[in-house]
Amino acid sequence: MRISRSAGYGLLAVGYIAQHKEKKIVLSDTISQKYDIPLEYLLKIMQQLVRANVLRSKRGPRGGFSLARSPGKITMLEIVEAVEGPLSSELLISEHAPRDKFGIKAEKVHANATDAAKRVLKNVKLSDLI
């Protein structure tokens, strides 16, 4: 399983906000500079996290980002899927060899591995990481 750079940036941003929740609002500029992430790129990722109800945004001169829920109610899977979309098993060997037992078994193994990865990420709360 590979997690994209965008999802990694999302994890870093949410983690930073969770670690600095005493500030109430964290500026995207601060996160961008801290982790050397291009600001426009980071803002797109953070808006995806807002749409997924992981983050909350506040506009204006005193605006920024905060967690939408407590760290114990946000999972690592939510953060990753907010940025990447649903994790799915897409080996699709059977499209090319629909009756091939090897292909069918390989797809099954891949689907099981994907399901196991989703379970692990779903069981890790943000609070476990900070």
C-alpha positions in Angstrom: 0.0 0.0 0.0 1.3 3.4 -0.9 0.0 6.6 0.7 0.4 9.7 -1.6 2.5 12.7 -0.8 -0.7 14.7 -0.5 -2.1 12.3 2.1 1.2 12.5 4.0 1.0 16.3 4.0 -2.6 16.0 5.2 -1.4 13.8 8.1 1.3 16.3 9.0 -1.1 19.2 8.9 -3.7 17.6 11.0 -1.0 16.3 13.4 0.4 19.8 13.8 -3.0 21.3 14.5 -3.7 18.6 17.1 -0.4 19.2 18.8 -1.0 22.9 19.0 -4.7 22.8 19.8 -4.1 25.3 22.7 -3.7 28.0 20.0 -7.4 27.3 18.9 -6.6 28.4 15.3 -3.5 27.5 13.4 -2.4 29.4 10.2 -1.7 27.4 7.1 1.4 29.6 6.6 2.8 28.2 9.8 2.3 24.6 8.7 3.6 25.3 5.2 6.8 26.8 6.6 7.3 24.2 9.3 7.2 21.3 6.8 8.3 23.1 3.7 5.0 22.4 1.8 4.0 24.7 -1.0 1.2 26.9 0.5 -1.3 26.6 -2.4 -0.9 22.9 -2.4 -1.4 22.7 1.3 -4.5 24.8 1.2 -6.1 22.5 -1.3 -5.4 19.5 0.9 -6.7 21.3 4.0 -9.9 22.2 2.2 -10.4 18.5 1.4 -10.0 17.9 5.1 -12.6 20.6 5.9 -15.1 19.0 3.5 -14.5 15.6 5.2 -15.2 17.2 8.7 -11.7 16.5 9.9 -10.8 20.2 10.1 -12.7 23.4 10.5 -11.7 26.6 8.8 -12.3 30.2 9.8 -11.9 33.0 7.3 -10.7 36.5 7.9 -7.7 38.2 9.5 -7.8 36.0 12.5 -8.7 32.9 10.5 -7.0 29.6 10.1 -7.7 26.0 10.8 -8.7 23.9 13.9 -9.8 20.3 14.4 -13.5 19.7 13.7 -13.6 17.0 16.4 -11.5 15.8 19.3 -8.4 13.9 18.4 -9.9 10.7 19.9 -12.7 10.8 17.3 -10.5 11.3 14.2 -8.9 8.2 12.6 -5.9 8.0 10.4 -8.1 6.3 7.8 -10.4 9.4 7.7 -7.4 11.7 7.1 -6.0 9.5 4.3 -9.3 9.0 2.6 -10.2 12.7 2.8 -7.3 13.4 0.6 -6.9 10.3 -1.5 -10.5 9.0 -1.7 -11.6 5.6 -0.5 -8.9 3.0 -0.3 -9.9 0.2 -2.5 -8.6 -3.0 -4.0 -8.0 -2.5 -7.7 -5.8 -5.3 -8.9 -8.3 -6.2 -11.6 -6.5 -9.3 -13.0 -9.8 -11.1 -13.7 -10.7 -8.5 -16.3 -8.0 -10.0 -18.5 -8.3 -13.6 -17.4 -11.8 -14.1 -15.9 -11.4 -17.9 -15.5 -7.8 -17.9 -14.4 -7.6 -19.4 -10.8 -4.2 -17.7 -10.2 -5.7 -14.3 -11.0 -8.8 -14.9 -8.9 -6.7 -15.9 -5.9 -4.3 -13.0 -6.4 -7.2 -10.6 -6.4 -8.6 -12.1 -3.3 -5.2 -11.8 -1.5 -4.9 -8.2 -2.6 -8.5 -7.4 -1.4 -7.7 -9.0 2.0 -4.5 -7.0 2.3 -6.4 -3.8 1.5 -9.1 -4.6 4.0 -6.5 -5.3 6.7 -4.7 -2.0 6.0 -8.0 -0.2 6.2 -8.7 -1.9 9.6 -5.3 -0.8 11.0 -5.7 2.8 9.8 -9.3 2.9 11.1 -8.2 1.7 14.6 -5.5 4.4 14.9 -6.9 7.6 16.3 -5.2 11.0 16.0 -4.9 11.0 19.8 -2.8 7.8 19.6 -0.3 9.7 17.4 0.1 12.9 19.4 
